Amino acid sequence: MKNETLIGPRTHALLADGTTVCIRPVAAADHDQLQGLYEEMSPENLRLRFFAAGRRSAEMAADRACATPHAGYRALLAERSGQVIGLAEYDTGDTGTEAEISIAVADGLHHRGVGTLLIEHLVSAARADGVTSFTADALSENQEVLRLFADLGLRTTRRFEGPEVRCTIALDQVDTYLTAVEERGRAADVESLRPLLRPAAVAVVGAGRKPGSVGRAILHQLKAGGYTGRLWAVNPAATSILGIPSHPSVSALPRTPDLVVVAVPAAAVPATAEECGKAGVRALLVVTAGLDADQAKALLTACRTYGMRMVGPNCLGISNTDPQHRLDATFAAHHPRPGTAGVAVQSGGVGIALLDGMSRLGIGVSSFVSLGDKYDVSGNDLLQWWESDAHTDLALLHLESFGNPRAFSRTARRVTRRMPVLTVDAGRTDAGRRAAASHTAAAATRTMTRQALFTQAGITAARSVGELLETAALLHSQPLPAGSRVAIVTNAGGAGVLSADACAEAGLTLPTPPAKLVDDLVAVLPEGAAIGNPVDATAAVTEDQLGDCVDRIMRHPGVDAVLVALVPTAVATATGDDLVRALTARPGHRPKPVVVVRLEQALPVELLSRTGGGTVPAYAEPQAAARALAHAARRAAWLARPAGTVPDLDGIDTTRAHACIETYLETHPDGGWLDPRTCAELLDCYGIPQLPWAWATTEDEAVLAADRMRGPDGLVVMKAYWPGLLHKSAQHAVHLDLRGDSQVRAAFRDLETRFAGLLTGVVVQPLAARGTELFAGVVQDQVFGPLVLFGLGGTATEILADHAARLAPLTDHDVHDLITSPRCAPLLFGAAGGGPVDLPGLEQLLHRLSRMASDLAQLAEADFNPVLAEPGAVTVLDARVRLLPRRPQDPYLRRLR
């Protein structure tokens, strides 16, 4: 296990200049290239590396790196287009936990991040091997390597010894390191996307001479859309298409294009990509669909080998509306309207709907990327681009899959602090499904997992494209509300009732206006107006009266937003009043959001222009307006809450936990459910409180165990056990309230008889005190990582499925949300009259469960049910843990998909 590389045979990642390199373990066949790496260094660089300039050092260094692998030693190299450009090594020697490292980068490639990237991958591998610190010796004049170590983001100390410096680097997974890695990754990512979204030259391969081909349509869009760079077609049967010069091949073009659009049949895609790579093309847009597995592999291999970023395959295209870099490489029917919304979708149909919707609203798009099958460029890449492009203030995503959700979550948490990020929660096929079983994996649905990701990252998740557009209109045009308190004003009582229902159903509150506000509104509204919430201004209200009413409500500190529901009346027509104008014609800044509901409106949502600039969203249905306001209120609450922290926990013994798991997997190589003793030991490693228990395999042992376990009431509980038993209550494998030896013996004989051939023993416990029965568990999702669930426990967990979920590692805010989100939450705060349960103890339990799941990649599932919560204690009464033989994956390691 120790000599297996964590990062796999080959991992591709981006350098600071946006170019791609391959990071992989050194092989014996690399000897000559590694020796050449050193021999081609200048004498000065050789001296800084080896403290001497002798050429013999190059051969010895290559010998060491290519020697037979041994425990405690790792060597990783970086290569570009098959050429080795860097090497990083560590060796623990006899220490096991402290490793000495060395780093070498080819001359001419310094300051591009080669060394830093290698060290990051070496750090990830070392952590998996149990290494806790690196040491390195350098000449004090070698400022480049000293700066490299200092800028890693890890805690580094220096000790000067004459002309040398000894650096010690702690490998703790601290947030400063993740932030530094994230920032380096963001800069490299943005640089790599420039040839894709701001190309100086574009070629379209597969543009036909006759109308009807996708390639020709994209070529037309590029020309008609005002692309100002060099533009060519590639077609061996034509010299000109649509008045654009055509050449027989990519290699025959007058210069190498930055971006090539590939619109050829699937069988020709790999060869086209290979030709582009050899020509030095930096980015591909592959619109072709229907690639088989071999064609897909060859396409991605060509992109990685030659360092090309790729959008697609099977996509609608890309566009950039920046006037200086105008680019429309799509086959959509219309050019996107320039604006400030970044849009990324996997579905071409959804992309067209969003482009049309944003254009119709007048918001427009800054850039649009149809990700298609998403072999390379992802939503995470686009978030980082929009964060840096200085044009985007709203991000819209439609993602059907996630390549690295934990990295996506960190990026989204940062970006959502700067701009709203909206998504359509697609694929909710299991929405509303009841958990068919009480164990965690059955309760954890993919819908629940996605929603946890969106909630923790501050992403606004709509349930449809229409809802996304409704919310985008409000977030684009109005300030965020300070809370969820809404005042409704209407000229028709029925419209007010519909709006009130919609707001309540969306989770908004309708505060009753205080006396002072009532008096203010009576003074400006017509006689007969009903001053409540809703405010029924009656059909007689004039334009000026309505405007004064809204202004006075806006000034009231107990209102966070105003919804104005209007219907056309003959009264307004006769007087020439335009009630909508009361909201759009008054100049001045409004510090709170105002939305309009016009029941006669043909379009679901519109943006109405205001005098002096700005817009007001108008909705055809009050439900749409209420949903948008609720999303805005949730975003405001998320922004107002400081970033959560993952607390330090005492009493954690990860070394013993890993040893416990390794021992189990040695005898159970395929994994499985832990026996009670191993399970209890693992929980003890994380300080998780458990009800005392004893193990018995015979009737006499059960009697002795009961004698030890009896409490003051003299009662014990007996639970059957065999590997794979999940539902003890459902199988009547539990005996409660056992008193005296005779009842214990009878219970054991009953279990032994009914479960003959299965039963391997019983667990005997004291009868637990009364309290609230809860459920806590975790399931390790291969894509999303560990998901922690919490809610009502006992047998009711199967029926009610009253659970909340958050992705680990849990912050203090995440734990608070877990405890307060389920419907059973009032019970925990004393709603039943028994006083609140031990809330700090409950928080500790969830944090420790989260830590256990984050530490142990082999932990496939943990299930604590019931967890007994009392005013003075929180105790796990029954626990099950399932292991699988998995290797840890570093979700934050910089690598391409």
N, C-alpha and C positions, 0 to 999 in steps of 0.2 A: 504493500500500500504506500509506503513512504517514498518509493522511487517512481510512482506514477505521477505524471505531471498534472497539476490541477487544471491548467488551461487547455489541455488537449494537445494533439499533435501540431495544429496550426491555428493561430488566432490572428486576425487582421485588425488593425487599428490605425488611427489617423495621427499624423505628425502635426506640428504646429502650423505648417504651411498648407495643410489640407491634403497632402499626399498620403497614400496608403502604404503601410509596411506590414510584413508578416512577422509575427513573433512566434518562435517555436523552440523546442529543445534542441540542443546541439547533438549532431550525429557524427559518427566516426568519419563519414564521407566529407565532412566540412573542414577537415584539417587544412587542406591547401588554401582554401579561401580565408580561414582564420589566420593562418600564418601570413598570408598576403595582406590582410587587414592591418597587421602590425608593421610589416615590412614597408608598406607604402606610407606610413606615418613619417612626419618630419622628425629629425633628430631631437628637436625641442619637445615635441609631443611624446616621443618615446621616453625621454628623460622624465617628464612629468608622470608618465604612466608607471614606469619601472624603477624610477629614481636613478636610472643609468641609461645610456644611449646605446648599449650593445645590441647587435642584431640577433645574437643568440637568444635573447629574451623572447623574441617573436616565436621561435620554434618551440621553446619550452612552454610558453603560454598556450599555444595550439595543442601541444601534447596533453597538457593538463585538461583542457576543455573537452578533448575528444577521447579521453581514456575511458575504460570500462566504468559505467556508473557505480557509485558506491553511496551508502547511506550518509545523509547529511550534506551531500553536495548537489548543487543544481547549476546548470549553465543554460542560459537562454540567449538566442541571437535574434537580431533584426535583419531582415533581408528585403530588398526592393528589386523587383523584376529579376529575382534569382541571384542577386548580388548581396553578399553579407556586408552590412554597413555598421553593425554594432554588436557588442557582446557584454553580458552582465552575468556574474557568477556569485555564488555564496557557498561557504563551507563552514559547517558547524564544528569540525574537528572532533574533539572529545566532549564538548560542552552540551550538545543536544539542543540548547535553547538560545545560544548566542552564536551568530554566524558572521564571519568576515566576508566582506563583499569587495568586488572590483568591477570597474566599468571601463569600456573602451568604445570610442566612436570614430568612424573613418574620418580622415582629414577632409575638409571641405563640406562636411555635413554637421558641423557644430551649430548650436543655437536653433536647431529645428525640432528639438524635443525628443531626439532618438534616445539619449541616455535616460531622460526622465521617464519615458514610456517603458523602457526596459526595467527600470527600478520599480515602477508601479507593479508590473507583472511579477517581478521577483518578490516583492512584498506580499502579494496575494498568495503565491506559492509557499512562501516561508510560513505565513500564518497557518496555512492548512497543515503544515508539517510540525507545528508546535514551536516554531522559532519565535522568540519574543523581542529580540533586538538584533540590529546589524552593527558591526563595527567596520571602520575603514581608516586606513592610513593614507595621508596625502601630504605632499610638500606644501608648506604654508604659502608659497607663491602661486600654487595652483588654484587661483580664484574661481575658475569656471566650475570645477568639481565641488568646491566648498559651497558655492552658490547653489549648485544643483541640490545638494543635501539640505541646505537651509530652506529652500523653496518648496520642498516636498509637501510641507504641511504637517509633518511628524515632529515630535519633540526630539530635538537634536542637541547634544552637548559636545563641546570641544575641549581637548586637553593638549596643550602645546608641549612638545618634547624636542627642543632644539629647532632644527629647520623643518620638523615634521609636525603634523597635526593629527591627533587621533580623534575621530568622530564616532560617537555612539548614537544610534538612531533607534528609538523605542517604536515598536510596531503596533501599538495600541490602535484599535479602530476608533479614533477620535473624530469628531465632526469637523474639526479644522482640516483634517486630511481629506475627508470626503468632499468638503467644499473646494479645496484646492484642486483635487482631481476633476471635479465637476467643472470648474472654471477653465482648466486646461482643455477638457473635452469640448466645452462650449466653443471656445475660440477656434479649435481645430475643425469642429463640425461646421461652423459658419464659413470658414475659409474654404472647406471642401465643396460647399454648395454654390459658391460664386460662379463657377463655370456652368452650373445648371440653371440658375435663376438670373444671372447677369452675364450671359455669354457675349463675347465680342464677335463670334462667328458661329453660324449654325448650318448644318447640312441635314437634309431629309433623305434618308435611304428608303426607297420603295415608293416614291411619288410617281404615279402612273401618268401616261400621256393623255389618257381619256378620263373624263369625269367619272366619279364613282369610287375611287380608291381612298382609303383613309389617309395615306401619305400625301396624296394630292390635296385633300381637304386641309390638312395641317399646313402644307406649303402655302396654300391660298390664305389661310388665316394669318400666318406670319407676315406675308406681304401686305395684306389688307389692314392688318392690325398696327402697322406703322413700325415694324422692327427696323432699326437703323443700322444694325451691324451687317457684316458680310453674310450673304445667304446663297446657298447652292442646293441644287437637287443632285441626287446620285442615281443615275439610270443609264445603263450602257446602251440603251436604244434611243436616246434622245440627247440633243445638244442644248435644248432649251425647253422648259416647262413653265407655262404661265408667265413667260417673259423672263424667267430666272435661269441663269446658266446651269446646265446639267453636265456632269462628268461621269465617266464609266465606273469609277470606284472611289472610295474614300482616299486611297493613297494617291489618286490622280488629281486631287483638289489642289488649287493654287497655294493654299496654306492649311495647316491643321485646324479644324474647327474645335472650339471649346465643347460644343454640344452637338451630338448627332441624334436625330430622331430616327428610330428604327421601326419601319412599318412594312416589313417583308414577311412572307409566310414563315410559320413557326420553324420549319426545317432549315431555313436559311439564317435564323437569328444567331446561333452560336458562331458561325463563320463570319457574319457581319461584325459581331462584337469582337472577335479575335482580330479582324482587320483594323477596327477602330483602335483597339489597344496598341497594336504594333505601330500605328500611325501617330500615337501620342495624344489621342482624344482624352479629355478629362471627364466627360459626363455623357451618359446615355439616357434617352427617354424611349423606352420600349413600349409601344402601344399594342404590339402583336399579342393575341390571345392564343390559348390552346397549346402551349408548350407541354411536351411530355416530361417525365422525370429526368431523362438523360439530357434533353435539350435545356431544361432549367439548370441542371448542374453545370453544364458546359458554359452557359451564359454567365452564371455567377462566378465561375472559376476565371473566366476571361476578365471580368470586372475586378476581381481581387488581384489577379496576377499583374494587371497593368495599372491598377490604382484608379479605376474609373468609378465615380458615383453613379447610381442608376435609380431612376424612377420607373416603376412597373415591374413586370410586364402587365398586359391586360388592363390598360388604363386609358383615361380620356385625354390626358395631356397635362401641360403646365402653362401658367401665364404669370406675368409680372406687369403691373400697370404703372410702375414708377416711370414718369416721363423720360428720365434719362436712360432707362433700361427696358423700354417697352418690349414685351414679348408675349405673343399669343400663339403658343404651340399646342392648341387643342383642336378637336373637331366638333366643338359645341356649335350650336346654330348661330349664336351671337357672341360678339366680343364682350368680355366682362367690363362692367362700368368701373372706372378708377375710384378707389376709395381707401378705407383704412382697416378693412377686415381681412385677416389672413384665413384662408379656407384650405383644409386638407381632408380628403375623403378617400375611402377605399372603393366605394360604389360610384361608378360613373353616373348612374341615374340620379343618385342623391346629389352628386356634384352639380349636375345641370340644374336641379331644383334649387340648390343653395345659390348658385350664380344668378339665376333668374330672380330669386327672392331678394337677394341683397341689392341687385340692380334696381328692381322695382321700388324698394324702400328708399333708394337714394344713398344707401350706406356705401355700396360698392365694395370692391376687394383691392387689397394691396398686392397680394399674390395668391395664386390658386395652384394646388398640386393634387392631382388625382393619383393616389398611391397604388391603386390596382392590387396586384398580388403581393406587393410590398416585400420584394426580395432584399432590398437594401434601404433606401431612404424611407424613414418612418415618421410618425407623428411627433416623436421626440426630437428628431432633427428639425422639423418645421417650427416647433415651439421655440427652439433656440435661435432659429433664423429670425422669426418675428420679434423676438426679444431684442435683437440687435439691429434691425433694419431701419429704425427711426421713422417708419411710415405706418406701422401697424399698431392699433390700439384695441383690437378686439380679435380673438382667435376662435374659430369654429372648427370642430373636429367631428368626423364620423369614422370611427375606428371599429372594425369588426373583430380585430385580434390585437394582442399586445405581445411584442417581442421580449421586452424587458420591463415589466410593470414597475419594479422597484426603482429603476433608474428614471423611468417616465414620471413616477410620483415625485421624486426629488426635483426634477426639472419643472414639473407643473406647479409644485408648491412655491417655487421661486417666481415663475412667470405670472402666476395668478395674483401675486402681490402687486404686479405692475399693470396688468390688464385682465379683463374678464376672459376666461377660457370656457367655452361652451361645447357640449358634445351631445349627441343623440345616443341614449343608452340602448344600443341595438341588440337584438338577439335575446329578448326577454322571454324565451320559450318556457322557462320554468317559473315565471312570475306567479306567485300565489300558491305554488305547490306546497302541500303540507309535508313535513318531514315524515317519511315512512318508517323511520327507525330512530332510536334515541341516540345513536352514536354520532360523533361529530361529522364524519364524512358524508353521512346521509343528510344531515341538517344543512351543510354548507353547499349552497347552490352557486353556480357561476354568476347568476344575477346578483346575489348577495356579495360576492367577492368584488365584482365590478363596482357596485355601489359603494362599498367600503373604500376602494381606491379613489373614486371620484370625491367622496365626502372628505377624506383625509387630505387630499391634494387641493381642495378648494375649487374643484371643477363644477360648473353648473351643468347638471345632467337633465336634459329634456327627454320626454318620452316619444317625441315625433319631430319630424322636420318642421312642421308647422309651429309647434311649441318653441322650438329653437329660434325660429325667425321672430316670433312674438317677443321672446325674451331679449333677443339681440336688439330689437327696435327700442325697447325701454332702456337697456344698459347703454346703448349708443347715444340716446337723446336726453336722458334725465340723470340728475344726481342720485346717488344711492340713498335709500331711506335710513334713518337712524335706528329704526325698529320696525315692528310689524303692525303698528296701530294705523288704521286706515279710516278716513272720513269719507262718506259717500254723499254726493250731492246729485239730485236728479230733478227733472221737471215733470216726472211721471212716477206715481207711487209704485206701479208694477215693475218698472225698470229698476227702481231702488231695491225692491224685495229680491229680484233676481240677482242683483249685484251683491247684496248682503249675503245671500246664500253662497254665492261663488266665493266670496272672501273667506267666510267661515270654513268652507270645505277645503280651501287652499291653506288653512292654518293661520290666517291673518285674524287680527282682533279688531273689533269695532267699539271703541270707547264711547261712553255716553258723554255728550258735551256738558261742561260745567255751566253753572248759572250765568257767569260773566259772558261766556261765549254765546249762550242762548240769547241774552239781551242784545249783544252786538249783531247777531244775525237777524233778530226780529226787526231791528232798526233799519235794515237795508232790504229785506225781502218783502214781497207783496203780502197783503192781508190774507190770512188763511194758510200761510206756509206752516208746515209741521216741522218744528226744530227738534230733531232727534239725531239718530244715526241709523239709517239714512236721513238726510235733510231733504224733505220734499218741498222744493221751491215753488211748486205748482206750475201749471201751464201758462200762468199769467206772468211769470218772471221775465224780465227784460234782459237784454244783453248786459247793460251796465250793472243791474242788480246781481246777476249771476257772477260777474267778474268781481264785484265788491265782496260777495259772499265767499268766494274761493280765496280771495286775498286774506280775509279775516281768519278763515280757518287755517290757512298756511302759517299765519303768525302765532297760532296757538301752540304752546310747547308740548301739549299732550297728543299731537297728531304727527305722524311720520310721513304720510302720503295721502293724496286726495284722488279719489276716483269720481269722475263726473259722468253720469249716465244720462244721455239725452235722446229724446225722440222728437221727430218733426211734428209741429202742431200748426193748426190754422191760425192760432193766436199770433205766433211769432211771424208767420208769413204776412199777416195783415198789418203788423206794426213795423215790418221791415227789419226786425231784429234777427241777427245771426248769432245764436247762442254759442256756437263753436268759436266764433270770433272773440268772444269774451275771454277765451283761454289762449288765443294765438295773437291777438292784436295789441295786447298790453305789453309795452316794453319793460325791460328790467329783468334782473336775475331772480329766479325762483330757487331757494335753497333746498326745497323738497320736491320729490317727484309728483307730477300730475299726469294722470292718464284719462283718456276719454273713451267712453263706450257709446257707439252710435249703432243702434240696433238695425237701422236701415242700410248700413254700409255694405257695399257689395264685396269688397276685399276683406280677408280676415284681419289684416293689420295694415295701417298706413302711417306715414310720418307727415304731420301737418306742419308747414313752415310757420315760424313765429316772426312777428315784426321785430326787427333788430337782430335777427339771427337765431339759430336754434330751431328745434322741432319738438312737437308733442305727439306721442304715439296715440293712435285712435284704433280701437278694436271693435269688431262686429259682434262679439260675444263677451259678456261680463266674465265668463270663466277664463277666457284668454287673458284679459287684463289682470285678473286675480292671480293666475299662475305666474305671470311675468313679475308682478309685485312681490309675490312670495319668493321667487328666485332671487330678486334683487335684495330682499331683506336678509335672506340666508347668506348671500355674498357679503353684505355689510357686516353681519355678525361674525363671519369667518375672518374678515380683515381686521375687525376690532379686537379679536382675541390674539394675544401674543403667541408666537410659535411655541409649541409644547416642547418639553424636555423628557428624555428617557432617564429616569432616576438611577443613581447608583444603588445597588442592593448588597446588603451584607449577608454572610452565611452561604455564599455560592461556591461550590466546589466543582468547577468544570472539568478538572483533571480526573477526578473520581467518576464523574458522569460519563466521560469519554471511555474510561476503562471499563465501566459497567456495560456500556453498549458494545464495545469491541468483544468483551467476553461472551455476551449473548450471541452476537452474530457469528462468532467462531463455531458455535454449536448449532446455530440456526442460520445457515448462509443465505436462505431465502427470506429471512425476517419472520415476523409474526407478532402475536400479542404476547406481551410480557407476562410471566407468572407473577403472582401476588408479591413474592419476596423481592424479585428484581424490580418490579414496578415501585414498590415502597422505597427501595434503596435509591432509585433514580429521583423520586420526588424529594427524598431527604437531601439529596445533593443541592436542591434548589430551595430548601427551607420551606416547602409547602406543607402546611399543617394537616395531619391525617389522624383519624380516629384510631386509637390503639386496636391492635388485632393480633391474632395468633393463628398459626397454621396447624392443621391436623389431617392425618391420613387414615386414622383408625378411630373406632368408637371410643376407646380408652383415651387416646390423645385428645379427642374432642371434649371429653369430660374434664381432663386436666386443664385444657385451654379455657374452658368456661369458668373454672374456679379462679383462674388468674384474671379473667376479663370482667367478672361481675362487678357492677357498681353498687351504690347504696341500695338500689331497688332490687338487686339480685337477678336482674333480667339480662339475657344475652340474645344475640342474633347470630344465626348460622347461614352462611351463603355457600352454595355449591361452586366448584370451580373445575373447569377443564379448558384446554386451549381452544380458543374460538368462541367461547360462550359470551354472548353480548347482552342478551335480554333476560336477566335473571327473573324479574317479576313476571314477564310474559310466559316463561317456562315453569313458573312456580318452583323456582330453585332457591327460594329464600324462606327461612323459618324465623318468625319474630316472637318476641315475648317469651323466650324459653326460661323456665324457672326450675331449678333443681336438676340433679343428674339424670333422673328418669326421662324428663322431657328432652334433654340434650341427646341422650342415647336414642330415643325414639325418632328424633329429627334426623340424626345421622343415618339410622337404618333406612328411613324413608328415602333420603337422597340417594343412598347407596343402591337401593332396590330400583328406584325409578330411572336412575341414570347409569345403570350397570354398563360397563364397557366404555363409558365416557368419563365418569368422575375420577379425578386425580387427587382430590382433597377438598377440604372445606376451610373457609375463613370464619373465625369466631370473633365477634366484637361485642363490646358492651352496648346495651340499648341506648341509642343517642337521645339527647334531650329534645324537647320540642323547639321548633324554630321554622324559619322559612327555607324551603328546599329549593336550591338553585342549580343551575347547570353551567359549567365552564368547560370549554374544550378548545382544541386547536387542530387544524388539518393543514398539512404541508402541501400546498398547491405547487405543482412542478413549474408553473409559469409565474404565478403571483407571489409565491413564497408562503410563509405561515399566516393563516387566517385564524384569529382568535374569536370564539363565539361565547356569548354569555346570555343567560335568560332564566326563565322559570324552569325548575328541575322536577325531579321525581317522575312518576309515570305520566304526568300532565305534559311533559315536554314533547311527547310524541303526538299528542292530540292538538295542543294549542300552538306549537312551534313559535313560542314567544321569545325570539332570539334577536340580538343585535350582533354585529360583526365588525371587526376592524383588523387591518393588516398589521402584523408585527414588523419591527419592534414598536410597542405601544408607548406613546408619550403620556404625560399626566392628563392632557386633554382627551386623548383617546380613551383612557380608562374611565374618565368622568362620563363621556358619551356612552360608553358601553353600559355603565350602571344605570344611567338615567333614561336610556332609549326604550327598553322593553316596556310592555304594558304593565308588567308586574312591579315596576320601579316604585310606585307609591308604597308598596308593602315594605320596602327596604327602609323607607324614611318614617315608618311608624303609622301609616294610614290605618292599619287594622287595630290600633290602640295599644299595641305592645311596646311602643318605643322603637326608635331606629335600631337597625342591626349594627354590627361592628363595621362601619364603612371603611375606616382605615385598614382594617384587616382584609376586607374584600378587595380594596385597591391593591394591597400587597400581593394577594393571591393572583390577581390578573397580571400584575407586573412580572411576577416570578414565572407564571405560565408562559408569558410572552418571551422572557429571557431564555427559558428552557428550549422553546421552539426555535428561537433565533440562533442559539448556540449549536443545536444538534440537527444537522441535515438529515440524519437517519430517522428522526422522529416523524413518522408519517401521519400519526393521529394520536391525540390524547383526549380522554373523555372522563371528566369528573362529574359524576351524577349519582346521588345528589351531593351537593355542597350545602352543609347546614350553616345557615347564617343566624346568629343570635345577637342580642345586645352586647355581649362581652366576648364573642369569639366567632371565627369562621373556620370550619373544619371540613375537610374532604372525607366523606363517608365511604365512597366507593370510587376507585380509579382504574382506568384501563389505558394502556399505552401500546401502540403498535409501531414496530420498527421495520424499516426496509434498508437493504444494503446500498445506500446512496453516498456519493462523494459530495462534499460541500462545493457550492458554486458561489463565487464572489459576484453579487449582482451589480456592484459599482465599478468593476474592472473595465477599463476603457477597451472596447472591442466593437467591431462592426457585426451586424447580424449574420 
